[in-house]
Amino acid sequence: MVNFGGHVEALREGDLVNAQLYLIPYNEIKATVFEDQDRVREDTTMKNQTVLNANDKRSGIGSEQKEAEVEEDDEQFFIRVWKMALKDAEEDFRRAREDIWQTIFTAITANDDDADPLARGAHPGNAIKIYVDISQGKGGTESQELLVQMKDVHRAASINSEGLRKLVKKSDKNRKDRQNLSSKLLPLLYTSSLYTGQNMMQDGIGLLRELIAGENNSTNPVSNSSNASLNGAYNDGHFNKLIKRNSANRHQDAIDIRKMEFDWLKRLVQSIPPHDLLPKLVSHRGFHHIKDRNDKRPVENSLSAYEMAWTCGIELCECDIALTKDEKLILAHDENFERLSLDTRHENSKRKVGDLTFKELISMPLSNGVRPPLLIDVLRSASAISEKSKLIIEIKPGNDASAFALARLLIRHPDLRSSVAMIMSFDVATMHRLRAELDRAALPDSRTDFGADACGLPLNAHRRVTSYDHFGTMSSGWLAGMGIGGVVGTPIASHSRHKNGSADLSSIGLSISQMNLDNVPVSPQPGTNMGRAFPSTTGHISSYNNVQADQKQDDKPVATSKSWERPTSDHYRRSLSMPKLMLLTVANPPSVPCELRVQYNELYRVDNWLQHEGEFLDGVYLQYEKEMMTPEGAACLRELSQRFLVGMWGYAERDPDDFETFEWLVKQGNCSFVNSDLPKHFRKELLIKKERLPPRQSRTT
């Protein structure tokens, strides 16, 4: 079960909060499906007005249809509201695409370059190429801003079309005694420009991303640090005059303090049993200080925080990721760097990470003087330090663009997959979409007569091995793109190039097929090892098992410890070292619409959340509750661990964070992951001594 309504609201308040794009009122329309069909419709007028007002309020463009004065039954009302939502979504998608192309052709017309014959009557792909050339010729960021706009438009259209499809599915499932609406409404959806236009938009995103990445990597991004955006950060004259102190002693004190913390961490690791406990301990945001002090420990989510933890013997470290404006995955917990920035007056410290480019982030060092690290840099450090050094990655709710960028990174860099132990998020819809994306890379392509290579890509697919992909986010082809349906594309054929070597991109956007139509999910069957048949030697899936019936009650478990089995896609993901995928939950009332609440004595509810259309996530990351430290609570955790992996997170300084709690949760609750900020009191017998370290011997040369 996917909390799609919460996912829509998280996007509305997250990635798309400033996009001014229409998102369907999914929860309001869904509420009409589950009403009692036998009661007298005394509140028909009130219900109609409520849903119609929600539709009008969220469209942003205003629907012309008004409330019908005549009585309607439930089915007629649902059809009318559904069609209104489709019309509003389709019109908003058309308007947004028109704005994009108007921006492109306005720039081309203003440039008035008669020397380029492709500018006259330009095809879509050629128009994008010319626009990028114009933007980069001026040294502006227009191309990057256009990419952000196109991604937002595509994401809104994808959410709207998927929401409309799910509403029809829920209606048919709940109203079995009525007419099947799939045959009546889905043809309208699949032939609408809302659905077919997504493919052209996806092609444009892939092409634009490729063109921008190619230009950015042609020069060293750090070599341009002399620009005003880098140098102007500290020229405002607001620094106080330095006070002269004994700098040599202060420097030695700082070294001594860091050395004591380093030695303490090494002793702590040596005191933890290496086989059954140490592999379950997760260093939250690396080895950092919960009060953001960097005189003792590195700053959270910094490269040094992870390298210090791994070199001391910690195996698992947790991090948070964010996607910059130019699609670089960096480590960041907050939506901006105001809390951790060295210069809190810098205007960029208050801007959202998604509104900043990587170049702008370099100009804004953290409080310890270093920049926020790229995710790929942290993964490469983990790979170099030890095969046991691994990262656990959290994706924030409403930031599914980060999830798809992460999928692209893992597909493109198979050597770094083993350095990612697990990926998690509070947004269950994002996690299931990420699972589908990684499964598509892991399973052989069923549309070709070729097998798959070690990366999960079809052997006949074009793989660009680009040595200057420093950021790990370059797409592998023109069609690599936004979320579900993004596949590895093919290069521009040689016959599609002009005599002067320029590419003819006129074919971009001509295909209207949806990439996920043949990726049919299949449920695991009781008594079998796999839910899918293994692929044949030609790369085809030889057969599929029947999809088992949907669960009738949401709060009933869909699997037991005896019958739950992994589908074939999970087998391939494990064979390709793909990371585990887990759902974060809360025990307190949710603060974000997509958060799912579950308490220790009702853990059977998570079974339905982790299952979606026959495929499963690997486990659940629970919020700590004090009752879990009782025999009853531990028994509940152990029972859940027979079906899924179990992790544990808690609040710093509010929940216990010590070795005794960690040991209980692992040994009695059978938890596979337990977060810790590694405070000084984690093991009382290892408290850092206050005395100063022996003075260092000075060397003479």
N, C-alpha and C positions, 0 to 999 in steps of 0.2 A: 504494500500500500504506500502511495506517495502523497504527501501533504502538498498537493499541487496548489491549493489555494494559498497556503502559507508561503509557498515559493513565489507566487505572483506578487503577494504583498511585500515580500522581502526585496524583490527586484524593484517594485514601485518606490520603495523607500531607500534602495541601495544604488545599484549601477544606473538605473534609469530615473533617478529622482529629479534631475535637471533636464531630461531629454525632451519633455513636453510631447510625449508620444502616448497614444491611446493603448491602454491595457483593458481587456474585457473584465467586467465585474463578475469574476468566476464564482466567488463564494455566494453572491446574491442569486445568481442563476441556479447554482447547484442546490440551494435551499429549496427551490420550487420542486425539485425532483423527488425529495425524500419526505414530502408532506403526506399525511394520512389520506389515502384515496377514498375512504368510505365516509368521511365526515361531510356534513353539509357545508357548501361553500358560502358561508355567511360573510367571510372577510375577503371576497374576491376583489372588490374594488381597492381595498387597502393594500392587498398584496401586489396587485398590478402596479399601483402607484409607487410602491416602495422599490420594486425592481426597475421600473422604467426610469424613475428618478436617478437611481444608481447608474443606469446605462448612460443617461444624458449627462450626468455630472462628470463621469470619467472619460467620456469620448473626447472632450476638448474641441470637437468640431460641431457638436449639436446634431442630434438625429431629428429628422423631420417627422418621424412617426410619433404619434401621441397615443395616449391611453384610449383603448377602445371602450365605448360606452356599453357595448352589448356583453352579455354573459358569455364566458368562455370556460370550457373544461380545462383540466390541467394540461392535457396534451396540446391543445390549441394555444394555450398561453405560453407553454415552453417553446413551441415552434416559433411563435411570433417574436419572443424575446431573443431566442437564439439567432434568428435571421437578422434582427436589428443589430445584434453584436457583430455578426459577420459583416454587415453592410458598413458599420462604423469603422471596424478594423480595416476593411478593404479600402475605404475612402482615405483613412489616415495613412495607410501604407502607400497609396498612390500619391498623396500629397507630399509625403516625406521623400519618396524617390524622385518626384519632379523637382523638389528643392535641390536635391543632390546634383542632378544632371544640369539644372539651371546654373548652379555654382560652377560646374566644370566648363560648360560652354560659354558662360560669361567671361571666364578667365581666358579661354582660347580666343574669343572674339576681340577682347581688349588687347591681347598680345599682337594680333594682326600680323602673323608671320606668314607672308605669302610664299616664303621659301620652302615651307613644308607642305607638300601636296596632300598629306594625310589629314591636315586640318580642315580641308574642305569636305563637308559631308562625312565627317569622321564616324567610323563604327565605334561601338562602346569601348572596346579594349584600346583602340588607338586613341580615343579621346582621353581616357585615363592616363595613358602614357604621355601624351602631350601636356596634360595638366601637371603631372609630376615634374616634367622637364622645366616647365615654366616656373613652378613653385621653387624648385631647387636652384634654378638659375638666379632667382631673386634672393636666395638664402633665407626664405621664410619657412614657417611651419604649417602652411596651408594644407599640404599633403597629409601631414599627421592628423590635423584637425578633421579633414575629410574622412580619414580612416575611422576615427572615433565616431563620427556621425553615422557612417555606413554600418558599423558594427551595432550601434544602438538601434538603428532602424531594423536591421536583420533580426536582432534579438527580440524586439517587440513583436515582429511578425511571426517569428517562430513560437513564442509563448502564446500568442493569440490563436494561431492555428492548432497548436497542440491542446490548448484549453477547450476550444470548440469541439475537437474530436473527443476529448475525455467526457465532456458534458453529454454528448450523444451516447457514448458507451454507458455512462451511469444511468441515463434515462432508460435505455433498453434493458439494462440489468435489473433495475428497480421496478419496472412496469412490464412484467412478462405477460400480463393478460391483455396488453394493448398492442397496437401496431408497432412493428419494428421500425424505428426512426432512422436507423443507419442507412437503409436503402433510399430514404427520402431526403436526408439532410447531407450526408457525406458527399454525394456527387456534387452538391452545390459548393461545398468547401474545397474539394479537390480540383474543381475547374475554375475556382476563383483566382483572381490575380494575387490575392493574399498568399495563396499556396504556391502557385506556379512561379510567381515573381521572386520567391526566395532564392531560387537556384541562380538566377542572373545576379542577384545581389551578392550571393556567396562567391560567384566567380569574380566579381569586381573586387571584393574584399581580398581574396587570395592574390589577385594580380597586383592590387595596390600595395599590399603588405610586401610582396616580393620586390617590387620596384623600389620601395622605400628602404628595405633591408639591404638591397644591393648597393644603393648609394651610400648608406650610412657605413657599411663595412668597407667601402673603398678607401676610407681614411680612418686613422686611429681616432676613436672618440675622445680619448684623453688628451691627444696632442693639441686639441683646439681650446685648451683650458685658459688660454690668454684672452678669451672673449670677455666682453663686459659682464656677461651673466655669471662668470666665475670670479672676476676680480672685483666687481662692484659690491660684493656682499658685505665687505668689512670697511668700506670707505666713508661711512656716514659719521665718523668722528665721535661716537657715543661711548667709547671705551674710557674707563677711568685710568688715571695715571698710576703706573705700577709703583708699588711700595717695595723698597729694597729690603730683603730679608736674607737670612743665611741660606742661600739656595742649595748649597752643597748638602747641608743636613736635611733639608726638606726633600731633596732628590733621593737621598739614602733612605729616609723614612718611607717614602712611597715604594721604593724597591723592596724594602723589608716587609711591608704590609702585604704586597702582592705575593712575595715569596712564601709567607706564612699561609696565605689562602691556598696557594698552589700545593704546598706540602700537605695541608689538611685534606685536600681533595684526594691526593694520592693515597694517604693513609685510610681515608674513608673507603675508597674502592678496594683496597687490600683487605679491609675488615668485612666485606660483604661476600658471602659464598658465591663463587664465580659461575656455578653451573645452574642453580635453581633460582637465585635471587637477582644477581647483577644484571642478567639479560632482560629483566622485567622492569628495572628502574629507568624512568624517563626524566632526563634533565630538562625542565620546562624553560623554553627560550634560551637554552644553553646555560653555561655557568655564569650567572649574573647576580646582582644584588637587587632584592625586591624593592628597595628604596631608590633605585636608579643611581646609586653611587658608583662611580667608576674609579675611585681611588683604591678600592680593594679588589674588585672584580671587573671584568669587561662589561660593556653595555649589553643589554639584552638584544637578542637577534643580530648580534654582530659576528663577523667571521672569527674573531679571537675568542668569543664566548664558546663557540663550538669546538674550535681547535684545542683550546685548553681542556675542555671536558673530555674530548676523545683521546688526547695524548696522555691524560691521567688514567684512562681505562674505562671511563663511562662509555657504554655501547650505544645507547639510544638518546637522542636529543630531539626536542620538539621545537617547531618554528611556525611562524605565521607568514603567509605570502600575500603580496599585492602586485597588481599589474600597472606599470607606468603608462603614460600616455602613448609612448612609442613602443609599447608591448614588450617591455623587459620585466621579467619576474624578479622581484626583490623581496627581501625579508622585512616585514613591517607588521606590527600588531595594531596600532591605532590607525585611524583614517588619515592622520597627518603626523608630522614629526615635531610638533610644538613641544611635547614633553621631553624629547630626547635631543633636540637640536642644540648645537653649541651656541648658536646665536638665535635666541628666541625672538628677536626683533626682525629677523630676516623674513621678508614677506612670504617666501616659499615654505617656511616652517608651518604656516597656518593653512596652506593650500592642501587639498586632498592629494594623496599619492597618485591617484588616477588622472589628475590634471597636470602632473609634472612629467617632464621628460627625464631620461637617465642623465643627460647632460646637466639639467637643473639640479638633480639630486647630488651630483658630484660637487656642485658649488655650495652645498649646504651640509657641512660635516656634522657628525654627531658629537655629543659632549666629550667623547674621548679622542676626537680629532680625526676619526675615520669616517668614510661614507657608508651608507647602508649597503650591504653586500648583495650581489646578484645570487640568485638561488643556485645557478650552475657553478659558481665559484665555491659555494659551501659544499655542494655534492662532490666536486673534484677534490676538495680537501679531505672529505670523508673517505673517498676511494683511495687516496694516497696514504692516509694514516694507517688504516687497518680495514680488513674485510669485515670486521665486526662493527665498525663505526657506521651508524645508519641514522637517517633523519626521519622524523615523523612530521608530516606537513598538514597544517590546518588551513582550510579555505573558509574565509569569512562568509556569513550569509549574504545573499544578494550580490555576490561577486563571482558568478559562474564563468565570466570571461577568464578569470585566473585559472579555473579548473581546466578549460579547454587549452589554454596556453601551456599548462602543466602537462596535459596529455601529449601535446605536440613535442614538448621537450623530451619526454620519456620515449616517445616513438623514434625521435630523431637521434637520440643518444642512448642506445641500448647498453653501453658500457657503464652508464650511471644508474641504471634501474636498480641494481643490487644495493645501492647506497640509500634507497628509499624503503624503509620498512613498512610504512603505512601512510595512508592519506585519509583525512577525516573532515567532517563539516557538520554543522547543525542543520544544514539545508539538505533534507533527504532527497529532494528532487534533483539537486545538483549532483549528489553522490551517485544516484542511479544513472544519470546521463553520463557522468564520468566513467562509470563501469561499462556502459554500452560502448563508449568511445575506445576504451582500452581493450574490450573484448573484440571489437572490430579489427584492431591492430593485431590481436593475438590469434584470431581464427583465420585459417586460409580463406582467401577470397573465393566465394562460390560462383562468381560470375566469369571466371576465367579457367582455361584448361591447364593453367600452370599452378604449381604449388606455391609455398611461401618460404621466404628465407628466414634467417634467424631473427629478423626484426619483425616478423609477422606481416611483411609487405609482399604482395604478389611478385613473383620472380620477373614478370614482364613489366613491372612498374618502374618508372624512372626514379632513381634515387640520387639526389644531388649531394655529393660529399664535398662540402665547402669548408675549407680549412679555416676561413675567417669568421666562422659562426661562433663568436666569442660569447654570445648571450644565450644561445641554446633555444631561441624562439623563432628562428627562421622556418618558414613552411617548406614542406618537401615537394611542393608542386603548385600549379596554378589553382587547384581546387581545394587545397588544404585550408581549412577555415574554421568557421564558427560553430562549434558544438556538433550536435547530432547531424549526421549526414556528411560531415567533413571527411573526405577520403584523400588519399594520395593521388594526385593528378599526374598527367603526362606533360612532358616538355613541349615547347613549341616546335612543331615539325619543321624540317629543313625546307620543305616545299612551301611553307607558310611564311617564308621570309622574302623580303624584297631584294633586288639585286644589290642594293647598297648596304645590305646587312641588317637593316632595321626589321623588326618583327612585325608581321601582319597579325594583329590581334582582333580582326574583324569577327572571328567566330565566338568571341567571349559572350556568354549569355544566351546562346541559341538553344541550349539543352534545357528542357523543363522537367526532367526526371528528378525525383527525390531520391537521395542516396541511400536512405535507410529502408526502402520498401522491401528489399529482399533479405533484410536482417531480421528474420522472424524469431522472436524469443520462444523458447520451449521449456515447459516445466519438467523438473526431474520426476521420474516415475518411481513409486515405491518398489523396492526389490531390485532396482537396477543401479549400476554404478554411475551412470551418466544420464543427463537429460537429453543429449543429442547423440546421434550416431557420429562416429569418427569420420573425418573426411577420407575420400578415396585417394588413391595415388595421383589422380589427375587434379586434385584440389577441390572437387565437388563434394558437397555434403551428401552422403549416400542416401540417408533417409532421416525423417523426423518422427519423433513420438508425438502423440496427440497432446494437445494442451489440456491440462486438467481444469476442471470447473473452478470458477472464481469462488472464493470463500464467501459464505452468506453472512457471516457476522464478523465485524472488524476486530472485535476483542478476543476472538478465538485463535489459538496458535495454529499456524499453517504447517508446522512441522514438529516432530518429536525427536528425542535423542536417538531413537531407533530408525526413523524413516528419513531423516534429513540427509540429503546427499548433494554433492556439488555437481553443477552442470558442466558440460564439456568446456565451455568458454573459460570457466575457472581453472580447469586442468591446463589449458593452454596458457593462461596468464601466469600460473605458477611455473610452468616449464620455461617461460620467457623471463622469469624473475620480475614480473610485474608486482607492484606493492599491494599489500592488503588494503581493503577499503572498509571504513567503519563510520558509523553514525554517532555523532555527539548528541546527548540528550541532557535535559535539565530535570532536577527534582523540585525546584521552586517554580512559581508561576512564570510562564515564558515572558521574556522582555522583547522578543522579536517574533513576528507572526509565524515564521517557519519553524520555530523551536518546538520540539516535542517533549512533553513532560511525562516522566514515568518514575515511580518510586520503587524501593527495593522489594516490596511485597506484591508487585503486580508486573513483574518482568516478562510474563508471557505476552504482554502487549507488543513487545518489540519485534516479535516474529513477523507480524504483518508489515511493519515498517521496513524491515530489511529485505522483504521479498517484493518483487515487482515483475509481473508478467513472466513468471517462471524462473527468474534469475535472482540471486541473493547477493547482498553485501556480506562481508566477512565477519562483522561483529558490531558491537556497540560500546561506546565510551560513556560511562555513567557518571553523574555527579555524586560526589561523596555524601553519604548520610550517616549519622552517628549510629543508627540501628544496624548498619552493616558490620559493626564491630561486635555484634552479639552472635551466638550460635545460630539463631534463626536467620539473621541477615546473611551470614556466611553461607548457610545452606541454600538460600535463594540464589546467591551468586554462583555457587557450584553447579546448581541445576541448569542455569542459563549457559554456563561455560561448556556444558556437554553438547550444545548446539552451535554456539557462536563464540568468537573471541570476545573477551571482556576487558575493557580498560577503565581507569578511574581518574577523574580530575577533581580538583577542589579549589577553594578560594584561599589565596595567600593570607596568612595571619588570622584567618577565621576558622579554617578547618585544620585539624592536626596534620603536621608534616614532620614525621619522625620515623625512625627505623622500626619501632614497634608496630605502628599503623601499617607501614609498608609491608612488613613481614606477615602480618595477619591477613591482609588483603590477598597476598600472593599464595600463602600456604593454606589458609582456611577458606578463602573465597575463590581460589584458583584464577586470579586475575592475571592476564598476560602483559598488561601495561599499567603502570602506576606513576602518575606525574608527581614531581617534586621540585621545589625551588632550591633544594639542598641548603637549608639554613644552617647556621652554626650549631644549633641544638639537635640536628638530625640524629647524631649519636653523641649523647652527653659525655661519654668517656673520651671523646675525641675533640673536645672543645679547644679552640685555638688559644694557645697560651699568650698571655699579654706581654711577656718579657720580650725585649728587643733581641733580634738575632745578633750573633757575634759580628763585630765590625769586619769589614772586608779588608784584605791585604792590598795595599796600594802597590802598583807595579811601576818600576822605573825603567826607562829605556835609554 
